[in-house]
Amino acid sequence: MKKNMPTFFESIEKELIHSLSFPKLDVLESKELKRHRIAGLTRALALGNIEHIKTKIYFEDSTSKKMVETTIWGITDDKVILKKGAIIPINRIYYSQ
């Protein structure tokens, strides 16, 4: 899965996510990759809540590919909620680790 991922993601602070714009189009095409994405986010949510472990989230906004290292506080059907209310739409996330 990750071997097809772009090799460069700009690091961004979670405090700047509020200022980003996210298109509606999903960055992933296959159902299998989308299942892996949800499984990874769910695992990261559990690790963050139980062990206070940060995760790296690789995503794309309207201008470029980005990476944020943070704790996931919640997941809804269509978004990931980070500390201080920052939100990343799930359809814009490639994967987390």
N, CA, C and O of each residue as an XYZ file, in Angstrom:
388
protein
N       0.824     -1.190      0.000
C       0.000      0.000      0.000
C       0.864      1.248      0.000
O       0.670      2.119     -0.848
N       1.803      1.364      0.912
C       2.579      2.588      1.062
C       3.603      2.775     -0.047
O       4.073      3.893     -0.262
N       3.961      1.704     -0.760
C       4.964      1.867     -1.807
C       4.459      2.745     -2.947
O       5.267      3.286     -3.702
N       3.150      2.900     -3.091
C       2.584      3.752     -4.128
C       2.326      5.174     -3.646
O       1.887      6.024     -4.420
N       2.594      5.432     -2.380
C       2.352      6.754     -1.810
C       3.418      7.739     -2.282
O       4.568      7.362     -2.509
N       3.028      8.999     -2.426
C       4.026     10.022     -2.743
C       5.114     10.034     -1.670
O       4.851      9.723     -0.509
N       6.317     10.388     -2.058
C       7.436     10.293     -1.131
C       7.617     11.533     -0.264
O       8.347     11.473      0.725
N       6.985     12.646     -0.594
C       7.192     13.846      0.192
C       5.877     14.414      0.707
O       4.961     14.694     -0.067
N       5.796     14.579      2.007
C       4.660     15.220      2.658
C       5.225     16.336      3.523
O       6.084     16.091      4.370
N       4.754     17.544      3.319
C       5.186     18.697      4.105
C       4.656     18.575      5.530
O       3.462     18.351      5.733
N       5.525     18.718      6.503
C       5.117     18.674      7.902
C       4.374     19.962      8.256
O       4.783     21.057      7.871
N       3.276     19.809      8.997
C       2.460     20.954      9.382
C       2.053     20.801     10.848
O       1.843     19.686     11.327
N       1.945     21.905     11.542
C       1.482     21.896     12.925
C      -0.039     21.806     12.943
O      -0.708     22.385     12.087
N      -0.582     21.086     13.911
C      -2.041     20.898     13.971
C      -2.777     22.222     14.123
O      -3.930     22.329     13.706
N      -2.148     23.216     14.699
C      -2.784     24.521     14.878
C      -3.073     25.223     13.547
O      -3.908     26.126     13.494
N      -2.392     24.815     12.478
C      -2.586     25.438     11.162
C      -3.657     24.739     10.334
O      -4.044     25.252      9.284
N      -4.140     23.598     10.769
C      -5.114     22.829      9.991
C      -6.414     23.612      9.805
O      -7.085     23.457      8.785
N      -6.774     24.447     10.775
C      -7.994     25.260     10.669
C      -7.996     26.128      9.406
O      -9.058     26.426      8.859
N      -6.824     26.528      8.951
C      -6.735     27.450      7.819
C      -6.700     26.746      6.461
O      -6.664     27.409      5.425
N      -6.711     25.423      6.455
C      -6.626     24.677      5.201
C      -7.990     24.503      4.554
O      -9.027     24.548      5.216
N      -7.960     24.306      3.250
C      -9.175     24.041      2.479
C      -9.083     22.613      1.928
O      -8.037     22.202      1.427
N     -10.185     21.864      2.024
C     -10.189     20.468      1.605
C     -11.227     20.225      0.516
O     -12.416     20.464      0.726
N     -10.778     19.750     -0.653
C     -11.729     19.380     -1.714
C     -12.578     18.179     -1.284
O     -12.238     17.484     -0.327
N     -13.663     17.946     -1.984
C     -14.580     16.842     -1.668
C     -14.070     15.490     -2.178
O     -14.429     14.457     -1.614
N     -13.258     15.470     -3.212
C     -12.783     14.242     -3.843
C     -11.924     13.414     -2.885
O     -11.098     13.965     -2.158
N     -12.117     12.098     -2.884
C     -11.321     11.202     -2.048
C      -9.939     11.019     -2.668
O      -9.819     10.881     -3.886
N      -8.907     11.016     -1.849
C      -7.539     10.832     -2.349
C      -7.248      9.360     -2.656
O      -6.287      9.057     -3.363
N      -8.066      8.448     -2.133
C      -7.899      7.022     -2.392
C      -8.996      6.535     -3.329
O     -10.133      7.005     -3.271
N      -8.640      5.584     -4.195
C      -9.617      5.087     -5.158
C     -10.181      3.717     -4.787
O     -11.381      3.487     -4.937
N      -9.346      2.819     -4.311
C      -9.809      1.448     -4.086
C     -10.472      1.263     -2.725
O     -10.117      1.920     -1.746
N     -11.434      0.363     -2.688
C     -12.123      0.045     -1.429
C     -11.159     -0.560     -0.423
O     -11.289     -0.318      0.777
N     -10.196     -1.339     -0.890
C      -9.224     -1.957      0.011
C      -8.377     -0.896      0.719
O      -8.168     -0.977      1.929
N      -7.897      0.083     -0.021
C      -7.104      1.153      0.598
C      -7.948      1.968      1.573
O      -7.450      2.401      2.613
N      -9.204      2.177      1.249
C     -10.093      2.917      2.148
C     -10.330      2.133      3.438
O     -10.413      2.730      4.512
N     -10.441      0.805      3.349
C     -10.588     -0.027      4.551
C      -9.332      0.048      5.410
O      -9.420      0.146      6.634
N      -8.161      0.002      4.770
C      -6.892      0.127      5.506
C      -6.791      1.482      6.198
O      -6.300      1.583      7.322
N      -7.257      2.515      5.515
C      -7.223      3.861      6.095
C      -8.058      3.903      7.374
O      -7.588      4.401      8.398
N      -9.284      3.390      7.331
C     -10.160      3.394      8.504
C      -9.571      2.532      9.616
O      -9.620      2.917     10.784
N      -9.019      1.383      9.273
C      -8.410      0.507     10.285
C      -7.245      1.214     10.969
O      -7.104      1.139     12.189
N      -6.415      1.897     10.194
C      -5.280      2.620     10.763
C      -5.708      3.767     11.656
O      -5.120      3.992     12.714
N      -6.736      4.495     11.228
C      -7.230      5.610     12.042
C      -7.861      5.112     13.336
O      -7.686      5.720     14.392
N      -8.588      4.013     13.252
C      -9.211      3.438     14.450
C      -8.147      2.976     15.438
O      -8.275      3.187     16.644
N      -7.106      2.350     14.926
C      -5.989      1.913     15.774
C      -5.302      3.122     16.419
O      -4.985      3.102     17.608
N      -5.078      4.162     15.632
C      -4.434      5.376     16.146
C      -5.290      6.043     17.213
O      -4.760      6.576     18.189
N      -6.603      6.020     17.039
C      -7.510      6.582     18.042
C      -7.377      5.827     19.359
O      -7.282      6.438     20.424
N      -7.369      4.505     19.286
C      -7.240      3.686     20.496
C      -5.895      3.919     21.179
O      -5.840      4.076     22.399
N      -4.819      3.941     20.408
C      -3.493      4.164     20.987
C      -3.386      5.547     21.630
O      -2.757      5.706     22.676
N      -3.996      6.526     21.006
C      -3.954      7.876     21.561
C      -4.733      7.992     22.857
O      -4.289      8.648     23.799
N      -5.893      7.355     22.903
C      -6.731      7.451     24.099
C      -6.217      6.596     25.245
O      -6.338      6.985     26.406
N      -5.647      5.443     24.940
C      -5.197      4.530     25.993
C      -3.748      4.805     26.402
O      -3.436      4.906     27.589
N      -2.888      4.921     25.423
C      -1.445      5.042     25.685
C      -0.910      6.459     25.504
O       0.265      6.704     25.777
N      -1.739      7.396     25.052
C      -1.320      8.781     24.774
C      -0.195      8.823     23.753
O       0.745      9.608     23.876
N      -0.305      7.966     22.741
C       0.689      7.882     21.675
C       0.235      8.740     20.493
O      -0.913      8.653     20.055
N       1.140      9.561     19.988
C       0.846     10.374     18.810
C       0.964      9.515     17.554
O       1.696      8.527     17.523
N       0.234      9.912     16.532
C       0.290      9.244     15.243
C       0.622     10.266     14.160
O       0.392     11.463     14.328
N       1.157      9.787     13.067
C       1.401     10.647     11.911
C       0.257     10.419     10.933
O      -0.032      9.285     10.554
N      -0.385     11.501     10.533
C      -1.482     11.434      9.574
C      -1.004     12.081      8.282
O      -0.587     13.240      8.271
N      -1.069     11.321      7.195
C      -0.645     11.786      5.882
C      -1.894     12.129      5.080
O      -2.738     11.265      4.843
N      -2.012     13.379      4.667
C      -3.233     13.840      4.017
C      -2.915     14.870      2.941
O      -1.763     15.261      2.752
N      -3.955     15.298      2.242
C      -3.784     16.288      1.179
C      -4.896     17.325      1.274
O      -6.076     16.985      1.359
N      -4.501     18.593      1.258
C      -5.491     19.662      1.221
C      -5.630     20.121     -0.226
O      -5.300     19.363     -1.138
N      -6.101     21.321     -0.456
C      -6.312     21.788     -1.832
C      -5.027     22.208     -2.538
O      -5.038     22.460     -3.743
N      -3.911     22.287     -1.794
C      -2.673     22.752     -2.428
C      -1.534     21.747     -2.445
O      -0.739     21.738     -3.385
N      -1.435     20.888     -1.412
C      -0.292     19.970     -1.356
C      -0.521     18.834     -0.366
O      -1.509     18.809      0.368
N       0.419     17.900     -0.369
C       0.386     16.771      0.558
C       1.058     17.186      1.862
O       2.111     17.824      1.855
N       0.442     16.817      2.975
C       0.934     17.253      4.278
C       0.945     16.099      5.264
O       0.300     15.074      5.044
N       1.687     16.276      6.359
C       1.745     15.300      7.440
C       1.684     16.064      8.757
O       2.361     17.075      8.945
N       0.849     15.549      9.668
C       0.767     16.123     11.004
C       0.989     15.002     12.009
O       0.480     13.895     11.833
N       1.743     15.284     13.054
C       1.952     14.306     14.130
C       1.170     14.789     15.339
O       1.458     15.850     15.894
N       0.181     14.006     15.741
C      -0.733     14.438     16.792
C      -1.474     13.243     17.370
O      -1.261     12.104     16.952
N      -2.336     13.509     18.326
C      -3.211     12.495     18.898
C      -4.599     12.668     18.308
O      -5.114     13.784     18.239
N      -5.204     11.573     17.886
C      -6.573     11.609     17.380
C      -7.519     11.539     18.570
O      -7.439     10.620     19.386
N      -8.407     12.507     18.662
C      -9.363     12.546     19.778
C     -10.679     11.885     19.432
O     -11.383     11.410     20.324
N     -11.030     11.844     18.148
C     -12.295     11.236     17.762
C     -12.368     11.004     16.272
O     -11.635     11.612     15.492
N     -13.269     10.109     15.888
C     -13.507      9.810     14.478
C     -15.016      9.744     14.276
O     -15.720      9.067     15.026
N     -15.509     10.450     13.262
C     -16.914     10.349     12.875
C     -16.965      9.615     11.535
O     -15.949      9.099     11.071
N     -18.129      9.569     10.923
C     -18.248      8.904      9.622
C     -17.411      9.563      8.539
O     -16.994      8.904      7.586
N     -17.163     10.859      8.680
C     -16.477     11.552      7.598
C     -15.313     12.453      8.013
O     -14.728     13.131      7.168
N     -14.970     12.467      9.309
C     -13.850     13.323      9.705
C     -13.101     12.769     10.912
O     -13.617     11.972     11.697
N     -11.853     13.234     11.019
C     -10.994     12.915     12.154
C     -10.869     14.192     12.975
O     -10.592     15.266     12.440
N     -11.075     14.060     14.275
C     -11.022     15.212     15.169
C      -9.731     15.145     15.978
O      -9.433     14.141     16.624
N      -8.976     16.233     15.926
C      -7.707     16.330     16.630
C      -7.850     17.272     17.812
O      -8.900     17.885     18.005
N      -6.807     17.385     18.591
C      -6.781     18.299     19.730
C      -7.118     19.722     19.281
O      -6.791     20.125     18.164
N      -7.767     20.467     20.153
C      -8.164     21.856     19.907
C      -9.177     21.982     18.768
O      -9.298     23.047     18.162
N      -9.903     20.904     18.478
C     -10.974     20.959     17.495
C     -10.554     20.964     16.043
O     -11.390     21.186     15.166
N      -9.291     20.728     15.761
C      -8.848     20.658     14.368
C      -9.481     19.436     13.720
O      -9.594     18.381     14.344
N      -9.894     19.586     12.459
C     -10.589     18.516     11.752
C      -9.944     18.273     10.394
O      -9.609     19.207      9.667
N      -9.781     16.987     10.073
C      -9.320     16.584      8.737
C     -10.392     15.653      8.175
O     -10.732     14.659      8.815
N     -10.930     15.953      6.994
C     -11.887     15.037      6.385
C     -11.218     13.687      6.085
O     -10.104     13.650      5.563
N     -11.883     12.603      6.408
C     -11.306     11.265      6.195
C     -10.978     11.040      4.724
O      -9.976     10.399      4.407
N     -11.804     11.557      3.826
C     -11.558     11.323      2.401
C     -10.302     12.025      1.878
O      -9.915     11.810      0.729
N      -9.665     12.852      2.693
C      -8.427     13.524      2.288
C      -7.191     12.888      2.926
O      -6.073     13.357      2.715
N      -7.389     11.823      3.701
C      -6.286     11.149      4.380
C      -5.826      9.957      3.567
O      -6.643      9.152      3.119
N      -4.517      9.841      3.373
C      -3.931      8.677      2.706
C      -3.811      7.515      3.689
O      -4.314      6.419      3.441
N      -3.147      7.772      4.790
C      -2.969      6.746      5.827
C      -2.417      7.397      7.079
O      -2.039      8.569      7.087
N      -2.381      6.598      8.142
C      -1.782      7.055      9.405
C      -0.864      5.968      9.903
O      -1.028      4.793      9.573
N       0.115      6.375     10.709
C       1.040      5.393     11.301
C       1.533      5.896     12.626
O       2.320      5.221     13.289
